[in-house]
Amino acid sequence: MRSIVLTKGVPDFSEGAVSFDEDGHLERGKTPTVMNPNDAFALEAALQTRVRHGGHVSAMSMGPPGYGDVLQEAMESVYADDSYLLSDRELAASDTWATAITVSSGIEKYREEVADVDLVFAGFKTADGETGQTGPQTCWALDWPIVTHVIALDIDPDERRLRAKRLVEGDVDEIETVEAPLPCAVVTDPEFEPTYRKAAHRLTHKRLRSETEERAAEHDEHLTTWDHVDLNLDPDYIGLDGSPTIVSSVDPIPKAPSEREATMIDPADGAAMEPVLEELQPFAGGD
């Protein structure tokens, strides 16, 4: 099974240093970035498929050159055999639609020049936009079937079919089992949990995790970068020009104070400790 996992860099909100231009567009090149947390579940699903059925896993992202670090994080934190970065100034300020056009073109180029693809995995919405649209829109552009909110899955290689359990929309307590032909796209839910019941699978998982950590240390050797020319994309249909979404306003994210006032108290100083104990007493258990 050959899989591509879509990953995205999102602002590191813990840093608070999120930069916007005068038009309200996020300046990703100037903003501390980490891998979107929900993408880890997509990577876990691809790794489970790799363990059970063999094959190859490629991570793919669209963004500035610094997103190579995001792909490295994806490789090291979960798994990837190699990485592909779609990076170009013409792609800047893309909304979900322009992103999906670009990413689907990257997948098609991969299929033409690298190898055919059985599965495309995507995470359930991102920590910045939270639209949950890019994965399904990319699937639409590929004209593939899609299964969303997946919490468990397996593949029948002989029948070329995916069987998955998914949460029913609007009711997380209800689960349905669905099937889809390959190739197809999978959007994992945050409730996804990989399973490795066989000892052989657990040993393979351990070996693959060790190998991907070694690759991540030399990530540049496993990274391929394509720009809009490589992808044969018309600038009028990508980036800001190809994005129908209009950002009306942006609320800046406040940065946490870098310095906080603190009063040092000696635990042996009973008089000084008394007001501290009185304040903490309501939160303490017991008498």
C-alpha positions in Angstrom: 0.0 0.0 0.0 1.4 3.4 -1.0 0.0 6.3 1.0 0.4 10.1 1.0 -0.3 11.9 4.2 -1.3 15.6 4.0 0.3 17.7 6.7 0.1 21.4 7.5 2.1 23.8 9.6 0.0 25.8 12.0 1.0 28.8 14.2 2.6 27.8 17.5 0.0 29.6 19.6 1.9 28.8 22.7 4.5 31.3 21.5 2.0 34.0 20.8 4.2 35.6 18.1 1.7 35.3 15.2 2.3 37.7 12.4 -0.2 39.2 10.0 0.3 41.6 7.0 -1.7 44.8 6.5 -4.5 42.9 4.7 -5.0 40.4 7.5 -3.2 37.5 5.9 -1.1 35.3 8.1 2.6 35.7 7.4 3.6 32.1 7.8 7.3 32.7 7.0 7.5 35.0 10.1 5.4 32.9 12.4 6.7 30.1 14.7 5.2 26.9 13.2 4.5 23.4 14.3 2.7 20.4 12.7 -1.0 20.5 13.0 -1.9 18.2 15.9 -4.7 16.5 14.1 -2.4 15.4 11.3 -0.7 13.0 13.8 -3.8 10.8 13.6 -3.6 10.7 9.8 0.1 9.7 10.1 -0.8 7.0 12.6 -3.4 5.5 10.2 -0.8 5.5 7.4 1.8 3.9 9.7 -0.7 1.2 10.7 -1.4 0.5 7.0 2.3 0.3 6.4 2.8 -2.1 9.3 0.0 -4.5 8.3 0.4 -4.4 4.5 3.9 -3.1 3.7 4.4 -0.4 1.2 5.5 3.2 1.5 4.4 6.4 3.2 5.1 9.9 1.9 4.3 13.1 3.8 3.2 16.1 1.7 2.7 19.8 2.7 2.2 23.1 1.0 3.9 26.2 2.5 7.0 28.3 2.7 10.5 26.7 2.8 10.4 26.6 6.6 7.7 23.9 6.3 10.5 21.5 5.8 10.7 21.5 9.6 7.0 20.5 9.7 7.6 17.6 7.4 10.6 16.6 9.5 8.4 16.7 12.6 5.9 14.4 10.8 8.6 12.0 9.9 10.2 11.9 13.4 7.1 12.1 15.6 5.1 9.3 13.8 6.4 8.0 10.5 7.3 8.8 6.8 9.6 7.2 4.3 10.1 10.6 2.5 8.6 14.1 2.2 7.3 16.4 -0.5 7.0 20.2 0.0 4.9 22.3 -2.4 6.6 25.7 -2.0 6.5 28.9 -4.0 5.7 32.6 -3.6 2.8 32.2 -6.1 1.1 29.8 -3.6 1.1 32.4 -0.7 -2.2 33.4 0.9 -4.1 30.4 -0.5 -7.4 29.6 0.9 -8.6 26.0 1.3 -9.8 25.8 -2.4 -6.5 27.1 -3.8 -4.6 24.8 -1.4 -6.7 21.8 -2.6 -6.0 22.6 -6.2 -2.2 22.8 -5.5 -2.1 19.7 -3.3 -4.1 17.5 -5.7 -1.7 18.6 -8.5 1.2 17.5 -6.3 -0.5 14.1 -5.8 -1.0 13.8 -9.5 2.6 14.6 -10.2 3.6 12.1 -7.6 1.5 9.4 -9.3 3.0 10.2 -12.7 6.7 10.5 -11.7 7.1 8.5 -8.5 4.5 5.8 -8.1 0.8 5.2 -8.1 -1.1 6.0 -4.8 -3.6 3.8 -3.0 -4.5 6.1 -0.1 -4.4 9.7 0.8 -4.8 10.5 4.5 -5.7 13.9 6.0 -6.3 15.1 9.5 -9.6 16.4 10.9 -9.3 20.2 10.5 -6.4 22.4 11.4 -5.7 24.4 14.6 -5.7 27.7 12.7 -8.5 27.7 10.1 -10.6 24.9 11.6 -12.6 24.6 8.4 -12.0 20.9 7.8 -12.3 21.6 4.0 -8.8 20.9 2.5 -8.9 17.1 2.7 -12.4 16.7 1.2 -11.7 19.4 -1.5 -8.5 17.7 -2.4 -10.4 14.4 -2.7 -13.0 16.1 -4.9 -10.3 17.4 -7.2 -8.9 13.9 -7.5 -12.4 12.5 -8.1 -11.8 9.8 -5.5 -14.2 8.4 -2.9 -13.7 9.7 0.6 -14.4 8.3 4.1 -14.4 10.9 7.0 -14.3 10.8 10.8 -12.5 7.4 10.6 -11.6 5.9 14.0 -10.4 2.4 12.8 -9.6 0.9 9.4 -8.1 -2.0 7.5 -7.4 -2.9 3.9 -8.2 -5.9 1.8 -5.3 -5.8 -0.7 -6.7 -8.6 -2.9 -10.2 -7.0 -3.2 -8.7 -3.5 -3.3 -11.1 -2.2 -0.7 -10.9 -0.2 2.5 -13.1 -1.1 5.4 -13.5 1.6 8.1 -15.4 2.5 11.2 -16.4 6.1 11.4 -18.3 8.4 13.8 -21.7 9.3 12.5 -22.0 13.1 11.9 -23.7 14.8 14.8 -23.6 11.8 17.2 -20.2 10.7 18.4 -21.8 7.8 20.2 -22.9 6.2 17.0 -20.4 4.3 14.8 -21.0 2.9 11.4 -18.9 0.6 9.2 -18.3 1.5 5.6 -16.4 0.2 2.6 -14.8 2.0 -0.3 -12.7 1.0 -3.3 -9.1 2.0 -3.7 -7.8 4.5 -4.4 -9.6 6.6 -1.8 -9.1 9.4 0.7 -9.4 9.0 4.5 -9.9 11.8 7.0 -9.1 10.5 10.4 -11.0 11.6 13.5 -9.1 12.6 16.7 -10.7 9.4 18.2 -8.6 7.3 15.8 -6.5 4.7 17.6 -4.1 2.4 15.8 -4.1 -1.3 16.7 -1.3 -3.8 16.5 -2.7 -7.1 17.9 -0.1 -9.5 16.3 3.4 -9.7 17.8 4.8 -9.5 14.3 3.0 -6.2 13.8 4.3 -4.8 17.0 7.9 -5.8 16.1 7.5 -4.2 12.7 6.1 -1.1 14.3 9.1 -0.8 16.6 11.5 -1.3 13.7 9.8 1.3 11.5 9.7 3.9 14.2 13.4 3.4 14.8 14.1 3.8 11.1 12.0 6.9 10.7 13.8 8.6 13.6 17.1 7.9 11.8 15.8 9.4 8.5 14.5 12.5 10.3 18.0 13.3 11.5 19.0 13.6 7.8 15.6 14.9 6.6 16.9 17.1 3.7 18.1 13.9 2.0 14.5 12.6 1.9 12.8 15.9 1.0 11.6 16.9 -2.5 10.4 20.4 -3.2 8.1 21.3 -6.1 7.1 24.9 -7.2 4.1 26.0 -9.3 6.0 25.5 -12.5 6.9 21.9 -11.6 3.2 21.4 -10.9 2.1 23.1 -14.1 -0.2 25.4 -12.3 -1.6 28.7 -13.6 -0.9 31.5 -11.1 -4.4 32.9 -11.7 -5.9 29.8 -10.1 -3.6 29.4 -7.1 -2.4 31.6 -4.2 -4.3 34.8 -3.4 -5.6 35.2 -7.0 -7.1 31.8 -7.0 -8.7 32.1 -3.5 -12.4 33.0 -3.5 -12.4 33.4 0.4 -12.3 37.0 1.6 -10.9 37.7 5.1 -13.0 40.4 6.6 -11.0 40.9 9.8 -8.5 39.2 12.0 -8.2 39.4 15.8 -4.6 39.4 16.9 -3.6 36.7 19.4 -2.1 38.3 22.5 1.3 37.1 23.6 1.7 35.9 27.1 3.8 38.2 29.3 7.4 37.3 29.1 8.1 38.3 32.7 5.8 37.8 35.6 6.1 39.2 39.1 6.8 36.6 41.8 7.3 36.7 45.5 9.9 34.3 46.9 8.8 32.7 50.2 10.9 30.6 52.5 8.9 27.5 53.4 10.4 27.6 56.8 8.9 31.1 57.4 5.6 30.2 59.1 4.2 33.8 59.1 4.9 34.2 55.3 3.5 30.7 54.5 0.2 31.2 56.4 -1.6 33.4 53.7 -0.4 31.0 51.0 -1.8 28.0 52.9 -5.1 29.9 53.4 -5.4 30.5 49.7 -4.6 26.9 48.7 -6.8 25.3 51.4 -10.0 25.3 49.4 -8.3 23.3 46.7 -6.7 20.8 49.0 -8.3 17.4 49.6 -8.9 15.9 53.0 -9.1 17.8 56.3 
